[in-house]
């Protein structure tokens, strides 16, 4: 995967290039926001379950490779 700079940095962009870059950036941010919200729900559920059971919460178990 390319770095953030490689994906979104443009030197002297035209208006169309800048607009297209902004659209891609908005999409990139939206995907990450949805990803973090969905992972956050899973972690909160696991935390509540661990609290009730008295077991420690291992985050490594929540994010399989």
PDBQT receptor file of N, H, CA, C and O in Angstrom, charges set to zero:
ATOM      1  N   UNK A   1       0.847  -1.179   0.000  1.00  0.00    +0.000 N 
ATOM      2  CA  UNK A   1       0.000   0.000   0.000  1.00  0.00    +0.000 C 
ATOM      3  C   UNK A   1       0.889   1.238   0.000  1.00  0.00    +0.000 C 
ATOM      4  O   UNK A   1       1.886   1.303   0.719  1.00  0.00    +0.000 OA
ATOM      5  N   UNK A   2       0.523   2.191  -0.796  1.00  0.00    +0.000 N 
ATOM      6  H   UNK A   2      -0.287   2.138  -1.380  1.00  0.00    +0.000 HD
ATOM      7  CA  UNK A   2       1.293   3.425  -0.909  1.00  0.00    +0.000 C 
ATOM      8  C   UNK A   2       1.113   4.279   0.341  1.00  0.00    +0.000 C 
ATOM      9  O   UNK A   2       0.097   4.190   1.032  1.00  0.00    +0.000 OA
ATOM     10  N   UNK A   3       2.106   5.099   0.615  1.00  0.00    +0.000 N 
ATOM     11  H   UNK A   3       2.930   5.171   0.054  1.00  0.00    +0.000 HD
ATOM     12  CA  UNK A   3       2.019   5.975   1.781  1.00  0.00    +0.000 C 
ATOM     13  C   UNK A   3       0.968   7.062   1.534  1.00  0.00    +0.000 C 
ATOM     14  O   UNK A   3       0.530   7.286   0.406  1.00  0.00    +0.000 OA
ATOM     15  N   UNK A   4       0.582   7.721   2.614  1.00  0.00    +0.000 N 
ATOM     16  H   UNK A   4       0.938   7.539   3.531  1.00  0.00    +0.000 HD
ATOM     17  CA  UNK A   4      -0.413   8.787   2.512  1.00  0.00    +0.000 C 
ATOM     18  C   UNK A   4       0.074   9.875   1.560  1.00  0.00    +0.000 C 
ATOM     19  O   UNK A   4      -0.686  10.368   0.726  1.00  0.00    +0.000 OA
ATOM     20  N   UNK A   5       1.347  10.244   1.691  1.00  0.00    +0.000 N 
ATOM     21  H   UNK A   5       1.965   9.844   2.368  1.00  0.00    +0.000 HD
ATOM     22  CA  UNK A   5       1.900  11.294   0.836  1.00  0.00    +0.000 C 
ATOM     23  C   UNK A   5       1.896  10.875  -0.629  1.00  0.00    +0.000 C 
ATOM     24  O   UNK A   5       1.563  11.673  -1.505  1.00  0.00    +0.000 OA
ATOM     25  N   UNK A   6       2.263   9.633  -0.894  1.00  0.00    +0.000 N 
ATOM     26  H   UNK A   6       2.533   8.984  -0.182  1.00  0.00    +0.000 HD
ATOM     27  CA  UNK A   6       2.278   9.153  -2.277  1.00  0.00    +0.000 C 
ATOM     28  C   UNK A   6       0.881   9.137  -2.878  1.00  0.00    +0.000 C 
ATOM     29  O   UNK A   6       0.715   9.347  -4.079  1.00  0.00    +0.000 OA
ATOM     30  N   UNK A   7      -0.122   8.889  -2.047  1.00  0.00    +0.000 N 
ATOM     31  H   UNK A   7       0.013   8.718  -1.071  1.00  0.00    +0.000 HD
ATOM     32  CA  UNK A   7      -1.491   8.822  -2.545  1.00  0.00    +0.000 C 
ATOM     33  C   UNK A   7      -2.102  10.198  -2.795  1.00  0.00    +0.000 C 
ATOM     34  O   UNK A   7      -2.858  10.371  -3.751  1.00  0.00    +0.000 OA
ATOM     35  N   UNK A   8      -1.784  11.183  -1.946  1.00  0.00    +0.000 N 
ATOM     36  H   UNK A   8      -1.170  11.043  -1.169  1.00  0.00    +0.000 HD
ATOM     37  CA  UNK A   8      -2.559  12.419  -1.972  1.00  0.00    +0.000 C 
ATOM     38  C   UNK A   8      -1.772  13.698  -2.234  1.00  0.00    +0.000 C 
ATOM     39  O   UNK A   8      -2.387  14.751  -2.405  1.00  0.00    +0.000 OA
ATOM     40  N   UNK A   9      -0.466  13.658  -2.272  1.00  0.00    +0.000 N 
ATOM     41  H   UNK A   9       0.033  12.803  -2.134  1.00  0.00    +0.000 HD
ATOM     42  CA  UNK A   9       0.294  14.885  -2.504  1.00  0.00    +0.000 C 
ATOM     43  C   UNK A   9       0.441  15.119  -3.999  1.00  0.00    +0.000 C 
ATOM     44  O   UNK A   9       0.874  14.232  -4.734  1.00  0.00    +0.000 OA
ATOM     45  N   UNK A  10       0.081  16.310  -4.444  1.00  0.00    +0.000 N 
ATOM     46  H   UNK A  10      -0.271  17.031  -3.847  1.00  0.00    +0.000 HD
ATOM     47  CA  UNK A  10       0.236  16.706  -5.844  1.00  0.00    +0.000 C 
ATOM     48  C   UNK A  10       1.038  17.997  -5.893  1.00  0.00    +0.000 C 
ATOM     49  O   UNK A  10       0.764  18.940  -5.150  1.00  0.00    +0.000 OA
ATOM     50  N   UNK A  11       2.015  18.030  -6.763  1.00  0.00    +0.000 N 
ATOM     51  H   UNK A  11       2.237  17.265  -7.366  1.00  0.00    +0.000 HD
ATOM     52  CA  UNK A  11       2.791  19.247  -6.949  1.00  0.00    +0.000 C 
ATOM     53  C   UNK A  11       2.185  20.027  -8.110  1.00  0.00    +0.000 C 
ATOM     54  O   UNK A  11       2.101  19.512  -9.224  1.00  0.00    +0.000 OA
ATOM     55  N   UNK A  12       1.769  21.241  -7.863  1.00  0.00    +0.000 N 
ATOM     56  H   UNK A  12       1.838  21.659  -6.957  1.00  0.00    +0.000 HD
ATOM     57  CA  UNK A  12       1.149  22.114  -8.869  1.00  0.00    +0.000 C 
ATOM     58  C   UNK A  12      -0.027  21.431  -9.579  1.00  0.00    +0.000 C 
ATOM     59  O   UNK A  12       0.009  21.259 -10.797  1.00  0.00    +0.000 OA
ATOM     60  N   UNK A  13      -1.060  21.043  -8.838  1.00  0.00    +0.000 N 
ATOM     61  H   UNK A  13      -1.089  21.183  -7.849  1.00  0.00    +0.000 HD
ATOM     62  CA  UNK A  13      -2.181  20.351  -9.481  1.00  0.00    +0.000 C 
ATOM     63  C   UNK A  13      -3.094  21.317 -10.224  1.00  0.00    +0.000 C 
ATOM     64  O   UNK A  13      -3.205  22.492  -9.872  1.00  0.00    +0.000 OA
ATOM     65  N   UNK A  14      -3.737  20.799 -11.250  1.00  0.00    +0.000 N 
ATOM     66  H   UNK A  14      -3.646  19.845 -11.535  1.00  0.00    +0.000 HD
ATOM     67  CA  UNK A  14      -4.791  21.569 -11.909  1.00  0.00    +0.000 C 
ATOM     68  C   UNK A  14      -6.032  21.501 -11.021  1.00  0.00    +0.000 C 
ATOM     69  O   UNK A  14      -6.071  20.749 -10.048  1.00  0.00    +0.000 OA
ATOM     70  N   UNK A  15      -7.035  22.291 -11.368  1.00  0.00    +0.000 N 
ATOM     71  H   UNK A  15      -7.003  22.902 -12.159  1.00  0.00    +0.000 HD
ATOM     72  CA  UNK A  15      -8.261  22.267 -10.557  1.00  0.00    +0.000 C 
ATOM     73  C   UNK A  15      -8.920  20.890 -10.587  1.00  0.00    +0.000 C 
ATOM     74  O   UNK A  15      -9.420  20.415  -9.568  1.00  0.00    +0.000 OA
ATOM     75  N   UNK A  16      -8.919  20.262 -11.738  1.00  0.00    +0.000 N 
ATOM     76  H   UNK A  16      -8.512  20.648 -12.566  1.00  0.00    +0.000 HD
ATOM     77  CA  UNK A  16      -9.530  18.939 -11.861  1.00  0.00    +0.000 C 
ATOM     78  C   UNK A  16      -8.750  17.897 -11.055  1.00  0.00    +0.000 C 
ATOM     79  O   UNK A  16      -9.349  17.050 -10.392  1.00  0.00    +0.000 OA
ATOM     80  N   UNK A  17      -7.430  17.958 -11.110  1.00  0.00    +0.000 N 
ATOM     81  H   UNK A  17      -6.944  18.646 -11.649  1.00  0.00    +0.000 HD
ATOM     82  CA  UNK A  17      -6.612  17.028 -10.328  1.00  0.00    +0.000 C 
ATOM     83  C   UNK A  17      -6.829  17.236  -8.833  1.00  0.00    +0.000 C 
ATOM     84  O   UNK A  17      -6.919  16.269  -8.076  1.00  0.00    +0.000 OA
ATOM     85  N   UNK A  18      -6.912  18.480  -8.410  1.00  0.00    +0.000 N 
ATOM     86  H   UNK A  18      -6.839  19.266  -9.024  1.00  0.00    +0.000 HD
ATOM     87  CA  UNK A  18      -7.129  18.775  -6.993  1.00  0.00    +0.000 C 
ATOM     88  C   UNK A  18      -8.515  18.299  -6.548  1.00  0.00    +0.000 C 
ATOM     89  O   UNK A  18      -8.664  17.753  -5.455  1.00  0.00    +0.000 OA
ATOM     90  N   UNK A  19      -9.515  18.504  -7.387  1.00  0.00    +0.000 N 
ATOM     91  H   UNK A  19      -9.394  18.947  -8.275  1.00  0.00    +0.000 HD
ATOM     92  CA  UNK A  19     -10.863  18.042  -7.066  1.00  0.00    +0.000 C 
ATOM     93  C   UNK A  19     -10.896  16.522  -6.954  1.00  0.00    +0.000 C 
ATOM     94  O   UNK A  19     -11.474  15.981  -6.011  1.00  0.00    +0.000 OA
ATOM     95  N   UNK A  20     -10.285  15.835  -7.903  1.00  0.00    +0.000 N 
ATOM     96  H   UNK A  20      -9.816  16.274  -8.670  1.00  0.00    +0.000 HD
ATOM     97  CA  UNK A  20     -10.253  14.372  -7.882  1.00  0.00    +0.000 C 
ATOM     98  C   UNK A  20      -9.487  13.871  -6.645  1.00  0.00    +0.000 C 
ATOM     99  O   UNK A  20      -9.887  12.887  -6.023  1.00  0.00    +0.000 OA
ATOM    100  N   UNK A  21      -8.401  14.543  -6.299  1.00  0.00    +0.000 N 
ATOM    101  H   UNK A  21      -8.076  15.342  -6.804  1.00  0.00    +0.000 HD
ATOM    102  CA  UNK A  21      -7.648  14.183  -5.103  1.00  0.00    +0.000 C 
ATOM    103  C   UNK A  21      -8.510  14.347  -3.855  1.00  0.00    +0.000 C 
ATOM    104  O   UNK A  21      -8.481  13.501  -2.961  1.00  0.00    +0.000 OA
ATOM    105  N   UNK A  22      -9.275  15.434  -3.793  1.00  0.00    +0.000 N 
ATOM    106  H   UNK A  22      -9.299  16.121  -4.519  1.00  0.00    +0.000 HD
ATOM    107  CA  UNK A  22     -10.138  15.682  -2.643  1.00  0.00    +0.000 C 
ATOM    108  C   UNK A  22     -11.240  14.629  -2.526  1.00  0.00    +0.000 C 
ATOM    109  O   UNK A  22     -11.589  14.217  -1.419  1.00  0.00    +0.000 OA
ATOM    110  N   UNK A  23     -11.782  14.197  -3.649  1.00  0.00    +0.000 N 
ATOM    111  H   UNK A  23     -11.499  14.531  -4.548  1.00  0.00    +0.000 HD
ATOM    112  CA  UNK A  23     -12.796  13.139  -3.643  1.00  0.00    +0.000 C 
ATOM    113  C   UNK A  23     -12.188  11.840  -3.131  1.00  0.00    +0.000 C 
ATOM    114  O   UNK A  23     -12.788  11.156  -2.302  1.00  0.00    +0.000 OA
ATOM    115  N   UNK A  24     -11.000  11.498  -3.622  1.00  0.00    +0.000 N 
ATOM    116  H   UNK A  24     -10.513  12.053  -4.296  1.00  0.00    +0.000 HD
ATOM    117  CA  UNK A  24     -10.332  10.275  -3.159  1.00  0.00    +0.000 C 
ATOM    118  C   UNK A  24     -10.000  10.356  -1.675  1.00  0.00    +0.000 C 
ATOM    119  O   UNK A  24     -10.129   9.367  -0.954  1.00  0.00    +0.000 OA
ATOM    120  N   UNK A  25      -9.577  11.523  -1.219  1.00  0.00    +0.000 N 
ATOM    121  H   UNK A  25      -9.473  12.327  -1.804  1.00  0.00    +0.000 HD
ATOM    122  CA  UNK A  25      -9.252  11.715   0.192  1.00  0.00    +0.000 C 
ATOM    123  C   UNK A  25     -10.504  11.588   1.064  1.00  0.00    +0.000 C 
ATOM    124  O   UNK A  25     -10.455  10.975   2.131  1.00  0.00    +0.000 OA
ATOM    125  N   UNK A  26     -11.607  12.152   0.626  1.00  0.00    +0.000 N 
ATOM    126  H   UNK A  26     -11.647  12.650  -0.240  1.00  0.00    +0.000 HD
ATOM    127  CA  UNK A  26     -12.859  12.032   1.368  1.00  0.00    +0.000 C 
ATOM    128  C   UNK A  26     -13.280  10.571   1.481  1.00  0.00    +0.000 C 
ATOM    129  O   UNK A  26     -13.707  10.126   2.547  1.00  0.00    +0.000 OA
ATOM    130  N   UNK A  27     -13.161   9.829   0.393  1.00  0.00    +0.000 N 
ATOM    131  H   UNK A  27     -12.814  10.190  -0.473  1.00  0.00    +0.000 HD
ATOM    132  CA  UNK A  27     -13.493   8.400   0.411  1.00  0.00    +0.000 C 
ATOM    133  C   UNK A  27     -12.562   7.646   1.358  1.00  0.00    +0.000 C 
ATOM    134  O   UNK A  27     -13.016   6.797   2.126  1.00  0.00    +0.000 OA
ATOM    135  N   UNK A  28     -11.272   7.946   1.310  1.00  0.00    +0.000 N 
ATOM    136  H   UNK A  28     -10.903   8.636   0.687  1.00  0.00    +0.000 HD
ATOM    137  CA  UNK A  28     -10.270   7.290   2.166  1.00  0.00    +0.000 C 
ATOM    138  C   UNK A  28     -10.605   7.520   3.637  1.00  0.00    +0.000 C 
ATOM    139  O   UNK A  28     -10.544   6.597   4.449  1.00  0.00    +0.000 OA
ATOM    140  N   UNK A  29     -10.962   8.770   3.974  1.00  0.00    +0.000 N 
ATOM    141  H   UNK A  29     -11.012   9.520   3.315  1.00  0.00    +0.000 HD
ATOM    142  CA  UNK A  29     -11.314   9.101   5.354  1.00  0.00    +0.000 C 
ATOM    143  C   UNK A  29     -12.612   8.413   5.784  1.00  0.00    +0.000 C 
ATOM    144  O   UNK A  29     -12.716   7.951   6.921  1.00  0.00    +0.000 OA
ATOM    145  N   UNK A  30     -13.590   8.342   4.900  1.00  0.00    +0.000 N 
ATOM    146  H   UNK A  30     -13.505   8.717   3.977  1.00  0.00    +0.000 HD
ATOM    147  CA  UNK A  30     -14.861   7.695   5.228  1.00  0.00    +0.000 C 
ATOM    148  C   UNK A  30     -14.666   6.209   5.498  1.00  0.00    +0.000 C 
ATOM    149  O   UNK A  30     -15.265   5.660   6.423  1.00  0.00    +0.000 OA
ATOM    150  N   UNK A  31     -13.837   5.561   4.698  1.00  0.00    +0.000 N 
ATOM    151  H   UNK A  31     -13.350   6.007   3.947  1.00  0.00    +0.000 HD
ATOM    152  CA  UNK A  31     -13.558   4.135   4.908  1.00  0.00    +0.000 C 
ATOM    153  C   UNK A  31     -12.908   3.925   6.266  1.00  0.00    +0.000 C 
ATOM    154  O   UNK A  31     -13.285   3.005   6.993  1.00  0.00    +0.000 OA
ATOM    155  N   UNK A  32     -11.942   4.756   6.620  1.00  0.00    +0.000 N 
ATOM    156  H   UNK A  32     -11.636   5.503   6.029  1.00  0.00    +0.000 HD
ATOM    157  CA  UNK A  32     -11.278   4.615   7.922  1.00  0.00    +0.000 C 
ATOM    158  C   UNK A  32     -12.233   4.905   9.074  1.00  0.00    +0.000 C 
ATOM    159  O   UNK A  32     -12.155   4.247  10.111  1.00  0.00    +0.000 OA
ATOM    160  N   UNK A  33     -13.124   5.865   8.917  1.00  0.00    +0.000 N 
ATOM    161  H   UNK A  33     -13.187   6.400   8.074  1.00  0.00    +0.000 HD
ATOM    162  CA  UNK A  33     -14.087   6.172   9.977  1.00  0.00    +0.000 C 
ATOM    163  C   UNK A  33     -15.021   4.989  10.214  1.00  0.00    +0.000 C 
ATOM    164  O   UNK A  33     -15.285   4.628  11.361  1.00  0.00    +0.000 OA
ATOM    165  N   UNK A  34     -15.518   4.391   9.149  1.00  0.00    +0.000 N 
ATOM    166  H   UNK A  34     -15.304   4.685   8.217  1.00  0.00    +0.000 HD
ATOM    167  CA  UNK A  34     -16.392   3.220   9.292  1.00  0.00    +0.000 C 
ATOM    168  C   UNK A  34     -15.625   2.061   9.908  1.00  0.00    +0.000 C 
ATOM    169  O   UNK A  34     -16.154   1.346  10.759  1.00  0.00    +0.000 OA
ATOM    170  N   UNK A  35     -14.389   1.874   9.488  1.00  0.00    +0.000 N 
ATOM    171  H   UNK A  35     -13.959   2.455   8.797  1.00  0.00    +0.000 HD
ATOM    172  CA  UNK A  35     -13.572   0.792  10.032  1.00  0.00    +0.000 C 
ATOM    173  C   UNK A  35     -13.375   0.977  11.532  1.00  0.00    +0.000 C 
ATOM    174  O   UNK A  35     -13.541   0.024  12.294  1.00  0.00    +0.000 OA
ATOM    175  N   UNK A  36     -13.024   2.184  11.968  1.00  0.00    +0.000 N 
ATOM    176  H   UNK A  36     -12.889   2.958  11.349  1.00  0.00    +0.000 HD
ATOM    177  CA  UNK A  36     -12.793   2.424  13.387  1.00  0.00    +0.000 C 
ATOM    178  C   UNK A  36     -14.078   2.322  14.193  1.00  0.00    +0.000 C 
ATOM    179  O   UNK A  36     -14.054   1.852  15.330  1.00  0.00    +0.000 OA
ATOM    180  N   UNK A  37     -15.206   2.755  13.623  1.00  0.00    +0.000 N 
ATOM    181  H   UNK A  37     -15.226   3.137  12.699  1.00  0.00    +0.000 HD
ATOM    182  CA  UNK A  37     -16.469   2.633  14.349  1.00  0.00    +0.000 C 
ATOM    183  C   UNK A  37     -16.851   1.173  14.529  1.00  0.00    +0.000 C 
ATOM    184  O   UNK A  37     -17.297   0.779  15.606  1.00  0.00    +0.000 OA
ATOM    185  N   UNK A  38     -16.683   0.369  13.492  1.00  0.00    +0.000 N 
ATOM    186  H   UNK A  38     -16.320   0.690  12.617  1.00  0.00    +0.000 HD
ATOM    187  CA  UNK A  38     -17.059  -1.042  13.607  1.00  0.00    +0.000 C 
ATOM    188  C   UNK A  38     -16.112  -1.785  14.543  1.00  0.00    +0.000 C 
ATOM    189  O   UNK A  38     -16.570  -2.599  15.345  1.00  0.00    +0.000 OA
ATOM    190  N   UNK A  39     -14.822  -1.534  14.467  1.00  0.00    +0.000 N 
ATOM    191  H   UNK A  39     -14.450  -0.873  13.816  1.00  0.00    +0.000 HD
ATOM    192  CA  UNK A  39     -13.864  -2.165  15.382  1.00  0.00    +0.000 C 
ATOM    193  C   UNK A  39     -14.097  -1.689  16.805  1.00  0.00    +0.000 C 
ATOM    194  O   UNK A  39     -13.949  -2.466  17.748  1.00  0.00    +0.000 OA
ATOM    195  N   UNK A  40     -14.457  -0.433  16.973  1.00  0.00    +0.000 N 
ATOM    196  H   UNK A  40     -14.577   0.198  16.206  1.00  0.00    +0.000 HD
ATOM    197  CA  UNK A  40     -14.731   0.103  18.298  1.00  0.00    +0.000 C 
ATOM    198  C   UNK A  40     -15.902  -0.606  18.967  1.00  0.00    +0.000 C 
ATOM    199  O   UNK A  40     -15.863  -0.878  20.167  1.00  0.00    +0.000 OA
ATOM    200  N   UNK A  41     -16.937  -0.904  18.199  1.00  0.00    +0.000 N 
ATOM    201  H   UNK A  41     -16.969  -0.684  17.224  1.00  0.00    +0.000 HD
ATOM    202  CA  UNK A  41     -18.086  -1.632  18.737  1.00  0.00    +0.000 C 
ATOM    203  C   UNK A  41     -17.646  -3.009  19.208  1.00  0.00    +0.000 C 
ATOM    204  O   UNK A  41     -18.039  -3.453  20.287  1.00  0.00    +0.000 OA
ATOM    205  N   UNK A  42     -16.835  -3.687  18.407  1.00  0.00    +0.000 N 
ATOM    206  H   UNK A  42     -16.515  -3.327  17.531  1.00  0.00    +0.000 HD
ATOM    207  CA  UNK A  42     -16.375  -5.025  18.779  1.00  0.00    +0.000 C 
ATOM    208  C   UNK A  42     -15.523  -4.994  20.041  1.00  0.00    +0.000 C 
ATOM    209  O   UNK A  42     -15.651  -5.868  20.899  1.00  0.00    +0.000 OA
ATOM    210  N   UNK A  43     -14.662  -4.002  20.157  1.00  0.00    +0.000 N 
ATOM    211  H   UNK A  43     -14.558  -3.292  19.460  1.00  0.00    +0.000 HD
ATOM    212  CA  UNK A  43     -13.804  -3.899  21.341  1.00  0.00    +0.000 C 
ATOM    213  C   UNK A  43     -14.639  -3.568  22.578  1.00  0.00    +0.000 C 
ATOM    214  O   UNK A  43     -14.398  -4.125  23.649  1.00  0.00    +0.000 OA
ATOM    215  N   UNK A  44     -15.619  -2.667  22.445  1.00  0.00    +0.000 N 
ATOM    216  H   UNK A  44     -15.815  -2.214  21.575  1.00  0.00    +0.000 HD
ATOM    217  CA  UNK A  44     -16.465  -2.334  23.597  1.00  0.00    +0.000 C 
ATOM    218  C   UNK A  44     -17.268  -3.542  24.067  1.00  0.00    +0.000 C 
ATOM    219  O   UNK A  44     -17.415  -3.758  25.270  1.00  0.00    +0.000 OA
ATOM    220  N   UNK A  45     -17.786  -4.326  23.131  1.00  0.00    +0.000 N 
ATOM    221  H   UNK A  45     -17.666  -4.150  22.154  1.00  0.00    +0.000 HD
ATOM    222  CA  UNK A  45     -18.519  -5.544  23.508  1.00  0.00    +0.000 C 
ATOM    223  C   UNK A  45     -17.606  -6.523  24.227  1.00  0.00    +0.000 C 
ATOM    224  O   UNK A  45     -17.985  -7.094  25.250  1.00  0.00    +0.000 OA
ATOM    225  N   UNK A  46     -16.412  -6.718  23.699  1.00  0.00    +0.000 N 
ATOM    226  H   UNK A  46     -16.105  -6.254  22.868  1.00  0.00    +0.000 HD
ATOM    227  CA  UNK A  46     -15.459  -7.633  24.331  1.00  0.00    +0.000 C 
ATOM    228  C   UNK A  46     -15.056  -7.121  25.709  1.00  0.00    +0.000 C 
ATOM    229  O   UNK A  46     -14.873  -7.916  26.631  1.00  0.00    +0.000 OA
ATOM    230  N   UNK A  47     -14.917  -5.819  25.863  1.00  0.00    +0.000 N 
ATOM    231  H   UNK A  47     -15.065  -5.173  25.114  1.00  0.00    +0.000 HD
ATOM    232  CA  UNK A  47     -14.555  -5.235  27.155  1.00  0.00    +0.000 C 
ATOM    233  C   UNK A  47     -15.653  -5.477  28.185  1.00  0.00    +0.000 C 
ATOM    234  O   UNK A  47     -15.376  -5.872  29.318  1.00  0.00    +0.000 OA
ATOM    235  N   UNK A  48     -16.899  -5.239  27.784  1.00  0.00    +0.000 N 
ATOM    236  H   UNK A  48     -17.124  -4.918  26.864  1.00  0.00    +0.000 HD
ATOM    237  CA  UNK A  48     -18.012  -5.480  28.716  1.00  0.00    +0.000 C 
ATOM    238  C   UNK A  48     -18.089  -6.949  29.116  1.00  0.00    +0.000 C 
ATOM    239  O   UNK A  48     -18.320  -7.268  30.282  1.00  0.00    +0.000 OA
ATOM    240  N   UNK A  49     -17.897  -7.838  28.151  1.00  0.00    +0.000 N 
ATOM    241  H   UNK A  49     -17.710  -7.579  27.204  1.00  0.00    +0.000 HD
ATOM    242  CA  UNK A  49     -17.920  -9.276  28.431  1.00  0.00    +0.000 C 
ATOM    243  C   UNK A  49     -16.790  -9.646  29.388  1.00  0.00    +0.000 C 
ATOM    244  O   UNK A  49     -16.992 -10.447  30.301  1.00  0.00    +0.000 OA
ATOM    245  N   UNK A  50     -15.614  -9.076  29.192  1.00  0.00    +0.000 N 
ATOM    246  H   UNK A  50     -15.450  -8.426  28.451  1.00  0.00    +0.000 HD
ATOM    247  CA  UNK A  50     -14.477  -9.360  30.071  1.00  0.00    +0.000 C 
ATOM    248  C   UNK A  50     -14.722  -8.795  31.464  1.00  0.00    +0.000 C 
ATOM    249  O   UNK A  50     -14.329  -9.407  32.458  1.00  0.00    +0.000 OA
ATOM    250  N   UNK A  51     -15.359  -7.651  31.545  1.00  0.00    +0.000 N 
ATOM    251  H   UNK A  51     -15.678  -7.154  30.738  1.00  0.00    +0.000 HD
ATOM    252  CA  UNK A  51     -15.663  -7.054  32.848  1.00  0.00    +0.000 C 
ATOM    253  C   UNK A  51     -16.620  -7.930  33.644  1.00  0.00    +0.000 C 
ATOM    254  O   UNK A  51     -16.431  -8.145  34.841  1.00  0.00    +0.000 OA
ATOM    255  N   UNK A  52     -17.642  -8.430  32.973  1.00  0.00    +0.000 N 
ATOM    256  H   UNK A  52     -17.796  -8.255  32.001  1.00  0.00    +0.000 HD
ATOM    257  CA  UNK A  52     -18.636  -9.265  33.643  1.00  0.00    +0.000 C 
ATOM    258  C   UNK A  52     -18.017 -10.585  34.089  1.00  0.00    +0.000 C 
ATOM    259  O   UNK A  52     -18.275 -11.052  35.198  1.00  0.00    +0.000 OA
ATOM    260  N   UNK A  53     -17.200 -11.185  33.224  1.00  0.00    +0.000 N 
ATOM    261  H   UNK A  53     -16.991 -10.805  32.323  1.00  0.00    +0.000 HD
ATOM    262  CA  UNK A  53     -16.619 -12.494  33.546  1.00  0.00    +0.000 C 
ATOM    263  C   UNK A  53     -15.412 -12.388  34.470  1.00  0.00    +0.000 C 
ATOM    264  O   UNK A  53     -15.005 -13.382  35.070  1.00  0.00    +0.000 OA
ATOM    265  N   UNK A  54     -14.837 -11.200  34.590  1.00  0.00    +0.000 N 
ATOM    266  H   UNK A  54     -15.167 -10.392  34.101  1.00  0.00    +0.000 HD
ATOM    267  CA  UNK A  54     -13.663 -11.024  35.440  1.00  0.00    +0.000 C 
ATOM    268  C   UNK A  54     -12.365 -11.439  34.774  1.00  0.00    +0.000 C 
ATOM    269  O   UNK A  54     -11.315 -11.443  35.418  1.00  0.00    +0.000 OA
ATOM    270  N   UNK A  55     -12.417 -11.783  33.517  1.00  0.00    +0.000 N 
ATOM    271  H   UNK A  55     -13.270 -11.779  32.994  1.00  0.00    +0.000 HD
ATOM    272  CA  UNK A  55     -11.222 -12.179  32.761  1.00  0.00    +0.000 C 
ATOM    273  C   UNK A  55     -10.549 -10.929  32.193  1.00  0.00    +0.000 C 
ATOM    274  O   UNK A  55     -11.221  -9.934  31.924  1.00  0.00    +0.000 OA
ATOM    275  N   UNK A  56      -9.230 -10.973  32.009  1.00  0.00    +0.000 N 
ATOM    276  H   UNK A  56      -8.684 -11.781  32.227  1.00  0.00    +0.000 HD
ATOM    277  CA  UNK A  56      -8.560  -9.829  31.370  1.00  0.00    +0.000 C 
ATOM    278  C   UNK A  56      -8.893  -9.779  29.876  1.00  0.00    +0.000 C 
ATOM    279  O   UNK A  56      -9.097 -10.810  29.236  1.00  0.00    +0.000 OA
ATOM    280  N   UNK A  57      -8.941  -8.585  29.350  1.00  0.00    +0.000 N 
ATOM    281  H   UNK A  57      -8.775  -7.748  29.871  1.00  0.00    +0.000 HD
ATOM    282  CA  UNK A  57      -9.210  -8.400  27.926  1.00  0.00    +0.000 C 
ATOM    283  C   UNK A  57      -7.883  -8.339  27.193  1.00  0.00    +0.000 C 
ATOM    284  O   UNK A  57      -7.052  -7.475  27.474  1.00  0.00    +0.000 OA
ATOM    285  N   UNK A  58      -7.682  -9.247  26.262  1.00  0.00    +0.000 N 
ATOM    286  H   UNK A  58      -8.357  -9.949  26.034  1.00  0.00    +0.000 HD
ATOM    287  CA  UNK A  58      -6.472  -9.257  25.442  1.00  0.00    +0.000 C 
ATOM    288  C   UNK A  58      -6.827  -8.714  24.066  1.00  0.00    +0.000 C 
ATOM    289  O   UNK A  58      -7.565  -9.351  23.314  1.00  0.00    +0.000 OA
ATOM    290  N   UNK A  59      -6.307  -7.547  23.740  1.00  0.00    +0.000 N 
ATOM    291  H   UNK A  59      -5.708  -7.030  24.352  1.00  0.00    +0.000 HD
ATOM    292  CA  UNK A  59      -6.631  -6.925  22.456  1.00  0.00    +0.000 C 
ATOM    293  C   UNK A  59      -6.100  -7.730  21.283  1.00  0.00    +0.000 C 
ATOM    294  O   UNK A  59      -6.671  -7.684  20.193  1.00  0.00    +0.000 OA
ATOM    295  N   UNK A  60      -5.014  -8.467  21.491  1.00  0.00    +0.000 N 
ATOM    296  H   UNK A  60      -4.551  -8.504  22.376  1.00  0.00    +0.000 HD
ATOM    297  CA  UNK A  60      -4.462  -9.280  20.410  1.00  0.00    +0.000 C 
ATOM    298  C   UNK A  60      -5.484 -10.312  19.931  1.00  0.00    +0.000 C 
ATOM    299  O   UNK A  60      -5.499 -10.684  18.758  1.00  0.00    +0.000 OA
ATOM    300  N   UNK A  61      -6.337 -10.769  20.849  1.00  0.00    +0.000 N 
ATOM    301  H   UNK A  61      -6.325 -10.467  21.803  1.00  0.00    +0.000 HD
ATOM    302  CA  UNK A  61      -7.362 -11.740  20.476  1.00  0.00    +0.000 C 
ATOM    303  C   UNK A  61      -8.496 -11.094  19.688  1.00  0.00    +0.000 C 
ATOM    304  O   UNK A  61      -9.225 -11.786  18.978  1.00  0.00    +0.000 OA
ATOM    305  N   UNK A  62      -8.652  -9.789  19.801  1.00  0.00    +0.000 N 
ATOM    306  H   UNK A  62      -8.060  -9.226  20.378  1.00  0.00    +0.000 HD
ATOM    307  CA  UNK A  62      -9.736  -9.087  19.122  1.00  0.00    +0.000 C 
ATOM    308  C   UNK A  62      -9.422  -8.779  17.663  1.00  0.00    +0.000 C 
ATOM    309  O   UNK A  62     -10.332  -8.572  16.860  1.00  0.00    +0.000 OA
ATOM    310  N   UNK A  63      -8.144  -8.750  17.320  1.00  0.00    +0.000 N 
ATOM    311  H   UNK A  63      -7.405  -8.919  17.972  1.00  0.00    +0.000 HD
ATOM    312  CA  UNK A  63      -7.730  -8.402  15.961  1.00  0.00    +0.000 C 
ATOM    313  C   UNK A  63      -6.889  -9.530  15.373  1.00  0.00    +0.000 C 
ATOM    314  O   UNK A  63      -5.661  -9.468  15.416  1.00  0.00    +0.000 OA
ATOM    315  N   UNK A  64      -7.530 -10.555  14.828  1.00  0.00    +0.000 N 
ATOM    316  H   UNK A  64      -8.529 -10.605  14.793  1.00  0.00    +0.000 HD
ATOM    317  CA  UNK A  64      -6.748 -11.661  14.259  1.00  0.00    +0.000 C 
ATOM    318  C   UNK A  64      -5.977 -11.208  13.017  1.00  0.00    +0.000 C 
ATOM    319  O   UNK A  64      -6.391 -10.291  12.309  1.00  0.00    +0.000 OA
ATOM    320  N   UNK A  65      -4.874 -11.858  12.780  1.00  0.00    +0.000 N 
ATOM    321  H   UNK A  65      -4.538 -12.603  13.356  1.00  0.00    +0.000 HD
ATOM    322  CA  UNK A  65      -4.031 -11.503  11.626  1.00  0.00    +0.000 C 
ATOM    323  C   UNK A  65      -4.608 -11.922  10.325  1.00  0.00    +0.000 C 
ATOM    324  O   UNK A  65      -4.006 -11.688   9.278  1.00  0.00    +0.000 OA
TER     325      UNK A  65
